[in-house]
Amino acid sequence: IKLAMIRVDAALREQYPQAKFLLQVHDELIVECPQEIAADVAALVSREMESTAALSVPLLAEAKCGKSWYDAK
C-alpha cells in the first residue's frame, strides 16, 4: 500500500493537480477532487494501485465516488 500511495500521489500531481490525496485507512486511499473529474481520478487510482507490483495473482483495486467517505462505501 505504501508503494501504491507514492505512485497515486505522483500521478495525481502530474495529471490532476486539483485532486488532493487526503488519507489512507488500512487498504483504502481517500482522494478529494471536483465532481467533474471524479470518474477519471477513480480510474487513475485503480490503475496505479493495480500496477504497483507484478505478482502471480492479479492485484485488484476498486474505486468508488461519493460526497463523503460514507457515501462512497
C-alpha positions in Angstrom: 0.0 0.0 0.0 2.9 2.4 0.7 4.2 2.0 -2.9 0.7 2.5 -4.3 0.4 5.6 -2.2 3.6 7.1 -3.7 2.5 6.2 -7.2 -1.0 7.6 -6.8 0.3 10.8 -5.3 2.8 11.3 -8.1 0.2 10.6 -10.8 -2.4 12.9 -9.2 0.2 15.8 -9.0 1.1 15.3 -12.7 -2.4 14.6 -14.2 -4.9 16.1 -11.9 -3.3 18.8 -9.7 -6.7 19.9 -8.4 -7.2 16.4 -6.8 -5.8 16.0 -3.3 -4.7 12.8 -1.7 -6.1 13.2 1.8 -5.9 10.0 3.8 -5.0 6.3 3.9 -7.2 4.0 6.1 -5.9 0.4 6.1 -6.1 -0.5 2.4 -8.1 2.5 1.3 -7.0 5.7 -0.2 -9.2 8.8 0.2 -8.9 11.4 -2.6 -10.8 14.7 -2.8 -11.4 16.2 -6.2 -14.0 18.2 -8.2 -17.0 16.1 -9.1 -16.4 16.7 -12.9 -13.2 14.7 -12.8 -14.1 12.1 -10.1 -14.5 9.2 -12.5 -11.2 9.9 -14.2 -9.4 10.2 -10.9 -11.0 7.0 -9.7 -9.8 5.2 -12.8 -6.3 6.6 -12.3 -6.2 5.5 -8.6 -7.4 2.0 -9.5 -4.9 1.7 -12.4 -1.9 2.9 -10.2 -2.8 0.6 -7.3 -3.3 -2.4 -9.6 0.0 -1.9 -11.4 2.1 -1.3 -8.3 3.5 -4.9 -8.2 3.7 -7.8 -10.5 2.5 -10.9 -8.7 1.4 -14.4 -9.8 -2.1 -13.4 -8.8 -3.7 -10.1 -10.1 -4.0 -7.1 -7.8 -7.5 -5.7 -8.0 -8.5 -2.3 -6.8 -12.0 -0.9 -6.7 -12.6 2.8 -6.7 -15.9 4.5 -5.7 -17.0 8.1 -5.7 -19.2 9.9 -3.2 -19.7 13.3 -1.5 -18.4 11.6 1.7 -16.5 8.5 2.6 -19.8 7.0 3.9 -21.5 7.7 0.5 -18.6 6.1 -1.4 -18.8 2.8 0.6 
